[in-house]
Amino acid sequence: MSDDTRSLSPRDLMPIWEVFIRPRTGLAHSHVGSVHASDEVMAVQAARDVYTRRGEGVSIWVVPSASITASDPDQRDENFDPAASKVYRHPSFYDIPDDVGHM
Amino acid sequence: MAGRDHLADDTADDLLALLLWIGDDHLILGHRLSEWCGHAPMLEEDLALPNMALDLIGTARMCYGYAAEIEGGGRSEDDYAFLRDGTDFRHMLMVERPNGDFAHTMLRQFLFAAWMHPLWDGLTGASDARLADHAGKAVKEMAYHVRHSGEWVIRLGDGTAESARRMRAALDDLGPYIGEMFESDETSARLVVAGLLPDPATVRAAFDSTVARTFTMAQLPPLEIGAGISGGRAGRHGEVLGHLLAEMQFLQRAYPGQTW
C-alpha cells in the first residue's frame, strides 16, 4: 500500500485510455472511444463493459491516451489541404474486372 | 421438453427446490446490483454493474420458467419474481444484504461468483439437459464476474489507506453470511446423487482456491468460515428483504398483469 496516493489527483489515479475494438476476425481494430481506469487490466475490463455490450467485438486494445501523439490543429491547412487538388491519386480511373470481386 | 413428465416425482420436487434456490439467489442479487444504476462511482462501473445484474436476472428467468413448467400450476416467471411474499423466497441471506459502499458490493459479488462459477462448471455435466445447457452460458458469465469483481477486490484491498479500510470492513460485514453457501441438507444430498448438483467438496475447493489467490494479492487476511447467520433457504429473511420486495414488486402489486 502506498502512502503517497493521497497527493495524487483523480486524473492520476484514473487516467484515460483509448479503446480500439476489432468487430470480427479479419477486420482491423477501430477506435471507439475512451474509458477511465487505474491500469491496463482494468481498462480492458471497462472497455468490455462499456463498448461490447451489444456484440460489437471479438478483441479489445487499450492504449494510454497520454501515449498518443496527435497532429497539431494549427497545422491542419498545411497538412491536409495540399491533398485536395490531387484527384488523380484516387483509383477511380480504372475499370476493375468483375472477377476481382469486392475491393 | 415441457412439464415434469421426463422426471421421477421425487426428482421433480428436488429439482423444483434447486431452481428456486438458484433463481432466488440470482434475482435478489441482480436486483441489488441494479440499485447501483445511475449511482456508481464512475460511468464505467455504472454500465458494468447493470451488465452483471442482467446476467443474474437472465439466470433467474430460466430458473423460474423451468420451475413453472415443473410445477404445472399455470404460474409464470413473473409470478415467482413479483407475486411471492418474503417467506416464500429461498435465497441465502448474503444476496439480500444492502449494497453498502462500492467495496462491499464488489466483495459480495466476488464471493458469490467464486462460488457459483465452479457450481455452474459442474452443472455443465448435469443429468438434466436444460440445466446443463444453461450452465454452459452461465459459467462464462460467472467467470467474468469473478474477474471483474476480483480485480476490484485486489485494487481496493491493496490500494489507498481508505480503500483498504473499506475492503476490510466489507469482509467483516459479509463474513457471517458466507457459510450459508456451503450448507447442505437431505434435498441437496439427493440432488448430488441425481446428478443435479456437483460434488460440494469440488465446489468448495475451487472457491477456496480462487478466494485465497485474490485475498493474498488484496492484502486481506485468509478467509475463515466460522459459525454464521443462515436461514434463507428456509425462508427466514432479514427485514431488509421487505424493503427490497416493496420496491421490486411495486408495479405488479399495484397494477396486476401490467406489461410493456
Interface residues (C-beta under 8 A of the other chain):
Chain A: M1 S2 D3 T5 R6 M14 V35 H36 A37 S38 V41 M42 Q45 A46 R48 D49 V50 R53
Chain B: M42 L43 E44 E45 L47 A48 N51 Y144 R147 H148 E151 R155 D158 G159 T160 A161 A164 Q219
